Structure formats: C-alpha cells, structure tokens
C-alpha cells in the first residue's frame, strides 16, 4: 500500500472536521471510520482505501474532498498541540 498525502495526514491527525462537524472519534487503518455527534444524532462515515486514494485536496479551503456511497464530503485534518509537562526550565529558575 502506497501512502497518499491524505493517508499521511490522517496518520498524524488528532481530530478531524467532516462536513463542518468536529470528530474526535475516528479510526484509520485499512479504511477510515469517523463518528461524530450532531446534536443528539450519531453520524458515521466510512471510506475505503480506494476512496482515500482518490481524495483531492482543495488548496483554497485547505481541506480534502472525498466521495463515498453517500456522496461528497469535505474533510479537514487537525493536529493538537501537546505539552510535555516538563518543568525543568521552571525548576532551574527557582534554583537561581
């Protein structure tokens, strides 16, 4: 399996936005499964490897356009900023 730019982005993403909905709950292995709550309704999207490979990137909207049996979907891949809880620098300031 050859990595496409979308599969590379998915491998490093912590959150997705699909059709304007934030999705923290997604799995990406041989296919992509996304779940998101829209009010009280649970929405699910599934994309095969072939559909992921066929996705196109829209430079103007900085998002991916995917197609599945349900139609077209816009996907944005996001990565979270992570802290390391390392206070070595603060401890060094306290020792001075």
Buried (B, 14 or more C-beta within 10 A) or exposed (E): EEEBEBBEBBEEBEBBBBBEEEBEEBEBEEEBEBBBEEEEEEBEBEBEBEBBBBBEBEEEEEBBBBEBEEEEBBBBBBEEEEEEEEEEEEEEEEEE
